[in-house]
């Protein structure tokens, strides 16, 4: 026997037909009675759920669709319907001004029984999985519902629906949700790179190795690598069209700024002129700077045809030992490895820059700033006072999204805070953070100093997750890696 075998459908608000007796809702004895009545006519029993705040999305759903799932209750001694399971639905129905369906059962007001049943009913419910939700949203779209219509029908924000559908349409993103239990935001990264198997493999590698929290950083680095490769391919094509060789990190070369045609004992030792070198030396070439501003730098692949601008002088009377061919090869390989590491970390720094600034902006959007922000600002203004001296009003405006208005420079920020006095603490902290961001550069990881370490460690204490290259700048030894990422281009 199923529960529906003994269900009696009684609508207390129905108007009886002419010459028909008015139906009465009587307590069920050995069955279940389904009644529908105005929510205000229902009593809510004491409940183990003490917080009955209505979720806006849930309330919107009830206003849109009514109460879809019947509540469960019983009749008291006076015949009044008392709801045991479903207080949130009743409260939402009261707010929405609609009826509420109730399964009236043969329960009583036994306190121990009530508490046990409410605990079981609330704790044994299984919510939809994200995979279920993806499939459902996709099916609604296939059925012809637009993003706006789905948002309206489900009481979900339009942006959330749009993002969910983007994930649902990507096999890699859907797999990331169903197999790896990633969040919607993380899965969107897989959807973004769904046409790039190498990028998907790299993102999945983060997940498989237990570094899912690095997905945003990895995705940002992939974006910048994509743009960088496109820029580099364009620049390389332009130089090759001119008949100039483009070298990579695997080639041997020396930058023109390190060479001269002057003798070692000459007083004036100018560096090689790029135009003269281009027409007068068979070793003329360019390498493409792979980080920061993508540009071509003139180099020479036959440096022995020139002189070293800064010769190394030795005060030792003993002649320098000649290196064997094997030692020379090892030295060159070490130099190439160091160059690859330099390029990889510079790229990583550029990607970390973007995510760090996003965190700083979100920090300044909080209603309540970190409790120790004033201490940090005071120490920064004294110990790192030199960093604080520069005008960084442009950075402050960017971090706080302040319109430039009619003022100029720092005056714009001052005018804005006068108009928004409650935001004075946020502006004060933004001035400090912007000063550090203005000073932040790749030298922070190449030559770690107290300035960068103080700033990055403070951000970490406030919730920013430091990337490996930021850990180097912060004086934190990052976990060892098996290999350094290969780079296709060279940098000094």
N, C-alpha and C positions, 0 to 999 in steps of 0.2 A: 504494500500500500504506500502510495506517495502522499506528500503533504497536500497536493492539490485535489486528492480524492475527497477530502472533507472540507474544502474551502467553500464558504458561502459569500457571494459578492453582494454586499449591502452598501448602498450609498445613502448616507443619512441626509444628504442635501438634495436628493432626487425629489422631484415633484410627482406624486402618484397620479396615474391616469384616472380619468373619470370612472366612477362606479367601482373603483378598485380599493381594497383596504390598504391603509397606510402600513408599509412594512416596518416592523420593529426589529431593532438590533438586540438580540437576546444573547446572553452569555453562552459560549460554546461548552458543551459537556464533554463529548468524546471526539470533537473535531476542531477545526480551525475556521474562524470567521474573518473575512476580509471586509473592513468597513473603510469608507472614505468620508472624512468630516473636516470642517474648518480647523486649522491648526490651533486657534484660540480655544477650541472646545476640548483640547486634549490636555491631560495632566502629565507632567514629566516626573518620573520617579527619581528619588535620590540616585546620584550616579557616581561611580568611581572616578570618572573624568571630571576633575575640578576646574580645568580651564576650558571654557566653552566659547572662546573667541571664534567668530565665524571667518573663515578664509574668504577673501573677496571673490576669488575665482569660483569657489563652491557656491557662494550666495548668488553670483551671477548665473551659474548653471541652474539653480533652482528657479530663479526668476524666468529663465529662458525655457526650461523644460518641465518645471514642476518637480515634485519629489518622485523620482523614478523607482526607487526601491522601497517597498513597504517597511514600516517600522514594526516592532513586535511589542505586544503589551497584553494587558488583561483588564477585566472590569473589576472595580472595587465594589464594596458592599452597597454603594449607592448607585451602581450601574454606570459610573463614569469611566471612560476609557483612560487607562494609565499606561504610558509608554515606558518600557524598561530599556529597550535597545533602539536607539535612534534619536537621542535628544538633539543632536546637531541638525538633523533633518527637520525636526519639529521647529527648532528655533529659526532655521532658515525659512521655513514655510510661513512662520509668523511674520518675519521681516518682509517676505515677498507677498504676503497676503493671499496665500493659496491654500488649498486643501492638503491633507496628509493621509496617505493610506496606512492602515494599521492591521496587522495580523493579530486578531484577538484570540488568545489561547487560554488554556485552563491553568494559568499561573495564580499565585497568591502573593501576598506582601511579605513573605518570609525574608528577613534581612540577609541571613547567611546565603540563602539561595540566590537572592538578587545580586549580591557582591560577586559570587562565584560565576554566575552567568555573564555579568557585565565584563569581568576580567577575561573570560574565555572569548566572548564576542569581539572584544577590542584587540586582543593580542594574537588571535589566531587568524586574522584576516591577511590575505596575501595580495599585495598590490600588483598591478600590471608591471611587467618587466619593461625596460626601455625598448627591447626588441619588439614586444607586443605593440607598444605605442607607435614605433616607427612603421610597422606593417599596417596598423589601423589608419594612420594619417595618410600613408601612401594610397591605401584603398579608397579613402574618401576623395583624394585628388583624382584617382582614376574614375570614380563615379561622377566626376564633373564639378566637384566643389572647389572653389577658389581658395586661396590662402585666407582671404578675409572671411569667407563663409565658414571655413573650418574653425577659424578663431572664434567666430560668433557662436557656432553650434557647440563647441567644446568649452567655451569660457576661458580660452587660452590667449595669451598675448600674441599678436600677429607676428612679431619678430621670432618668437619661440616656434610658432608653426612653420615659418619660412625656414628656420634653421633645421627643424626636424625633418622637413621634406628634403632638404639638401642632403642630409645624412642618409635618408631612406633611399635616395636615388643613386647612391654610391655603394657599390658592392664592398669596397675596402672599408668605408666608414661604417656600414652596417655590421660588418664582421667585427670591427673594433668594438662596437657596442655589445653585440651578442656574445662574442667569444672572450673579450678582454675586459668587459664591464667598465668601459671608459665612459666619461661624462659626455654630454652632448657637445660641449665646447671642444673637448679633446677630439671627439669623432669628426667635428667639422674640419679639423686640420687634415684628416685623411681624405675627406671629400674634396678639399682644396687641391690636393695633389693626386687625385685619382688617376690621372692620365700619365703619371710619372712613376713607373715601377721602382726606380732607384730611390726616389724620395719616400715612397710607401714602405719600402724595405728598411730604410733608415729609421723612419718613425716607428715601425713595428719592432725594430731592434731595441729602441728605448724601452718599449713596453715589456718585451721578452726578457730583457736584462734587469728589470726592476727599476727603471728610471723613467717611469711615466710622467713624473713631475718635470722632466726636461723637455717634454714635447713642444711647448710653446717656444722655448729657446731654439730647439732643433729646427722647427718650422721657420722661424725668423731667419736663421742662418741659411736655410735652403732658399728662401725667397731672395735674400741678398746675393747668394751664389748664382741663382738663376739670372738676376739682373746683371750681375757682374760678368757672367759668361757672355751674355748677349752684348754688353758694352765692349768686352775684350775682343769678341769675334769681329765686331764692327771696326774697332780701331786697328786690329791686326790686318783686316782686309784692306784698309786704307793704306797702310804702310807697305804691305806686300804688292799692292797695285803700283806703288812707286819704285818697286824693285829693291826694297830694303828688307833685310832678313829680320825676322822676329825670333828672339831666343827665348828659351824656357829655363826653368831651374835646373834642368839636366845638362845645360851647356856651360862651358867655361867662358867667362867674360869678365871685364872690369869696367866700371863706369868711367866716363870721360872725366868726371870731377876728381878722379884719383890718379889721372895721368897727365903728363906734360911732355913737351918736346925739348924742354930746356935741359942742359947738362946738370949733373948732380951738384956741381959747385957754383952754378949760376945764382946770382942774387935775385933776379926776377924769374919766377917759375910759374907762369900762367897755366891754367888748365887747358886741355885741348878744346879748340873751338869746334862746335858740333857741325857747322856748315863746312868748314875746311876739312874736318875729319871725314865727312860724308863723301867728299870728292877725292880725297887724297889717301885714304886707307882702305885696303881690301877687307879689313876686319870690322868695318862700320856696321852696326846693327842697333836694334832697339829692344828693350825688354818692356813688358807691360806691367805697370804697378797694379797689383791685384786687389788692393784694399784701399779704402778711402776714395779719393778722386782717381778714377781710372785714366791713366795717361801713359804715354810712351816716354821712356828715358833713354837717351843715347848711351851706347856702350861700345866697347871694342873687344872683339874676339881674338885679336892678336896683340895683346898688351906688350909683348916683348919687343914690338916695333917702336915702342915709346919708352919714356922714363917714368918711374914712380914719382908722383908729386911729393909725397912725404916719405922719403927713404928711412928705413929703420937703421939707426946708428948703434953700433955695438962698442962698448968700452972694454970688451974682453980682448986680450991679446991672442987668445986661442982662436983659430979659424973655426967657423961654424961647420958642424958635421954635415956632410951631404946625406940627403935622404935617399933611401932605396926606392925603386919604382913602386914597391908594395906600400911603403910608408907614404909616398906622394899620393897614391891612389886612396889610401885610408884618410889622409888629410883632406883631399878633395871631397870624399864622400861625407866626412864629418861636416864640412862647410855647407854642402848641399842639404844635409839633414837639418842643420841649424837654420838654414834659409827656409826650408819647408815648415819648420816649427814656427818661425817668425810669421810667415804668411798665414798659417792656420790660426795662430793666436790673435793676429790682427783681425782676421775675419770674425773670429769668435767674439772679440771685443766689440766690433761694430754691431753684431747681433744683440749682444748683452746690453749695449747702450740703449737700443730701442725699448727693450723690455723693462730696463731699470727706470727709464723716464716714465713709462706707463704706470709703474708702481708708485713713483713719486706723485704723479698726478692723482692717482686714486687715493693716496694717503692724504693729500690736501683737500679731497672732496669729503672726507669724513666730517661728521658734525663735531665729534670730539677728537682732539689731537692726542697723540701719545702723552702720557703723564710726564715723562722726562724730557719733553721737547725743549723746555726753557733751559734746562741744564746743558743740553747739547748745544743750543744756540749760544749760550754764554761762553762755553769752552771754545766753540768755533770762532767766536768773535775776538777771543784773546789769543789762544794758542795758534790759531790759523788766521790771524787778523789780516795778513797780507792777501789771502784769498778773498776775504770779505770786502776789500777796498774797491774793487772794480765795479763799475756800473753794470749790473746784470738785470736791469729792469725789463729788458726784452725777454729774458728767460722767465722772470716772475710772471709776466703777462701770459706767456705760453703755458706755464704750469697751472695757472689759475683760470685760464681761458678768459682773460680780461680783454674786452674790445679796446682797440687803440684810442678811440674817441678823438677828442680835439687836442689833447695834451701831447707832450713830447717826452719820450724817455721816461725817467723816473717820475716826472710830474704826473704822467698818466696814472701810474700806480698810486701815487699819493692822493690824487683826486678821487680815484675809485674807492680807496679805503675810507676816505672822509665821507663818502656817500654810503658806505657799508661798514659802519663802525664795528658791528658784531664780528666781522671777518678780520679784524686787526691781528689776532693771533695767527691766523692762517697766512696772512701776508708776511708777518715777521718771520715765520718758519720758511715760507717760500723764498724769501730773500737769501736765507742761509743755504737752503738746498740748491737754489739756482747758482749760487756762487761756486759751490762744489762741482756742479754739473758743467759749469763753464770751464773749470780747471781740469776736469776729467779728460784724459786722453790715453792713447796707447802706451805712453811712457809709464803710466801707472803700473802696468803689469811687467814692463821691461825693467824698470828700476823702482821697485816698491818703496814708498816713503810713508811717513806717519800721516800725512794729509789724506791720501787715498785710503789708507787702512782705517783711519778714524771714521771717515764718511761711510765706507762700505760696511764696516762692522755695525755701525749704528742702524743702517737700513736693514741689515740682516736681523738685528734685534727687534725691529718693528715689523718684521714679517716678509721681507724680500728674500727670495732664495738666490743666493750667490751662485753664479756659474763658475766653472773651473777657472776660467781666466780671471774672473773677479776675485776668486779666492787667492790667486797668486798676488794680486794687487793688495788684498786685505791682509797679507801675511799668513794665510792659511795654506798649509800644504795640501794640494788636491790629491785625490786618489790616483795611483799610478794607472796608466793606460798601456795597452799592449803595443800600440804603434801610433805614430804621428800621421795625421791625415795628409795624403799626397797632395801636392799643389802643382798645377800645370804652368804656373807663371812664377817669375822671380821678383824679389823686392830687396831693397837695401835696408 
